[in-house]
Amino acid sequence: NYAQGLMHIGQRDIAWLRVSRSAVGKGFKLEHIGALLHAKLHQDFGRIFDKLQVKIYTEEDKVKEIVEKAKAVYSARDVRIEGMTDETSDIYYSCTLCQSFAPSHVCVISPERTGLCGSYNWMDCKASYEINPTGPNQPVSKGEVVDTKLGQWRGVNEFIYKASRGKIDHYNLYSIVSAPMTTCGCCECIAAVLPLCNGVMTVNREYMEMTPCGMKFTTLAGTIGGGVSTPGFIGHGKYNTTQRKFIIGDGGIRRIVWMPKMLKEEIAERLKARAEEIGTPDLMDMIADETIGSTEEEILPFLQEKGHPALTMEPIIG
């Protein structure tokens, strides 16, 4: 990540920064994080500002205060694309920022498929390209439709084949089962198919406990990250969970049968609105969390009692 001995993954307010012992041994200090940010921001965005100051907060109360201000900005950025649809845009955008540690990963960001790290939406990428035309966010012409339901276009396939250096020749933006998008490891959330429940679970990076798929978030990220397409698993942003095209090729949000309580509470307002829009207003109350169970066997009776729609949908695998 542009500094030897440092590793940064995640975006917005859930970034993880790891500093190696060798870097510390060579004199790396906290202030150097600020120096790196200062230099990189000047390098990438120097065209639109002359000066900037980087301030690092280490007192927990002050950090929490700043995080709340940041979340308000994130929400405002997300709302800007709410009225846009994938059908009304002929141009999507790429993001290859994570190729320093996931060389074959290429994120394609559409109005209804935000970046899996949660940091970039379509408008952000458009602005980034206008500021830095040779940067990681490049325009991607959709081209001819290959599969409307799963979200695949010939122009997108051609772009990701070139950008992944021939490692990936296609993927689907709207499916977790059939050739899903590659994952880098920076994702805010990871969704996984739960065959017994005929649905999917999703877990956010902050949740550190076991999940019904048998893996914790860190294990999931290590398993499907690195720039590979893994059927049955997909990385995604929190905001993307409630976008209209989220795994719509496999049934959409009606397939969600489990998520951590903390994530459910965080996206509650948007989840309720989307559930009402699709005609399943009680969906949020039908989704299990860790208070119900952390295995498929534990949550299945709850789903049956609630009459979760995933149980009567066509088989998700097969």
LINKACOR-V761509 format. One record per residue. N is the residue number from 1. OMEGA is omega in whole degrees, 0 to 359 (* if undefined). NEAR is the number of other ideal C-beta (glycine too) atoms within 8 Angstrom. Layout:
n=[N:N]
omega=[OMEGA:OMEGA]
near=[NEAR:NEAR]
This chain:
n=[1:2:3:4:5:6:7:8:9:10:11:12:13:14:15:16:17:18:19:20:21:22:23:24:25:26:27:28:29:30:31:32:33:34:35:36:37:38:39:40:41:42:43:44:45:46:47:48:49:50:51:52:53:54:55:56:57:58:59:60:61:62:63:64:65:66:67:68:69:70:71:72:73:74:75:76:77:78:79:80:81:82:83:84:85:86:87:88:89:90:91:92:93:94:95:96:97:98:99:100:101:102:103:104:105:106:107:108:109:110:111:112:113:114:115:116:117:118:119:120:121:122:123:124:125:126:127:128:129:130:131:132:133:134:135:136:137:138:139:140:141:142:143:144:145:146:147:148:149:150:151:152:153:154:155:156:157:158:159:160:161:162:163:164:165:166:167:168:169:170:171:172:173:174:175:176:177:178:179:180:181:182:183:184:185:186:187:188:189:190:191:192:193:194:195:196:197:198:199:200:201:202:203:204:205:206:207:208:209:210:211:212:213:214:215:216:217:218:219:220:221:222:223:224:225:226:227:228:229:230:231:232:233:234:235:236:237:238:239:240:241:242:243:244:245:246:247:248:249:250:251:252:253:254:255:256:257:258:259:260:261:262:263:264:265:266:267:268:269:270:271:272:273:274:275:276:277:278:279:280:281:282:283:284:285:286:287:288:289:290:291:292:293:294:295:296:297:298:299:300:301:302:303:304:305:306:307:308:309:310:311:312:313:314:315:316:317:318]
omega=[175:176:182:180:178:174:179:173:182:184:179:185:180:181:173:177:179:180:182:177:181:179:178:179:180:174:181:180:182:182:181:174:177:180:179:179:180:182:183:179:175:181:185:188:182:180:186:174:180:183:173:178:177:180:182:179:180:178:189:182:180:178:180:179:180:180:179:177:180:180:178:178:178:181:179:178:181:184:184:183:186:183:182:176:179:182:184:180:177:181:170:179:178:168:181:181:185:183:176:177:175:191:183:181:175:179:174:188:179:178:182:176:182:179:185:177:181:186:185:167:185:181:178:181:178:179:180:180:180:178:184:185:179:184:186:181:183:177:180:178:184:182:183:178:175:180:182:184:184:179:179:182:183:180:178:179:180:180:184:176:180:184:178:181:175:182:182:182:176:166:182:181:189:184:173:185:186:177:181:178:177:180:183:185:180:188:175:182:172:177:180:178:174:188:182:182:180:182:179:171:171:182:180:185:184:182:189:185:180:179:182:178:177:180:172:182:184:178:177:182:179:182:186:180:177:177:178:175:186:179:181:181:177:174:180:177:178:181:181:180:183:172:188:184:182:184:182:178:180:179:176:187:175:179:184:182:180:169:179:181:182:178:179:180:182:183:188:185:180:180:178:181:181:179:178:181:182:176:177:188:182:185:183:180:180:183:181:173:185:177:177:180:180:173:179:182:181:185:183:178:178:180:179:179:182:183:182:184:182:184:181:177:178:182:181:176:178:*]
near=[7:5:8:4:9:13:9:9:8:11:9:11:7:11:9:9:8:7:8:9:5:7:12:9:6:7:5:9:5:7:7:9:9:11:9:11:9:10:8:9:11:9:7:9:10:8:5:5:6:2:4:7:4:9:5:8:7:5:6:5:6:8:10:8:8:9:9:8:8:10:9:8:8:10:8:8:10:11:7:8:11:6:3:9:8:12:4:6:12:4:8:13:15:17:13:11:6:14:11:7:11:14:9:13:14:15:15:14:15:11:11:9:13:14:12:16:15:14:7:12:14:14:9:11:15:10:8:13:13:6:10:10:5:3:10:8:14:11:8:12:8:11:8:6:8:8:9:5:7:12:15:13:11:9:11:14:13:9:14:15:11:8:10:14:7:6:7:12:6:10:12:14:14:13:13:13:11:9:10:13:12:14:19:16:13:10:16:14:14:15:12:15:12:14:8:7:15:11:16:14:14:14:13:15:11:6:11:6:8:6:15:13:9:6:10:9:13:7:8:15:14:7:9:12:13:11:16:9:9:10:9:8:15:13:16:13:13:11:12:12:14:11:10:8:11:12:14:11:12:13:10:10:13:11:14:14:14:15:11:11:8:9:14:13:7:8:12:9:6:9:14:10:9:11:13:9:6:10:5:9:7:8:14:10:6:10:12:9:10:8:4:9:10:8:8:10:7:11:15:10:7:11:15:9:6:9:7:12:10:15:11:4:11:4:5:15:7:3]
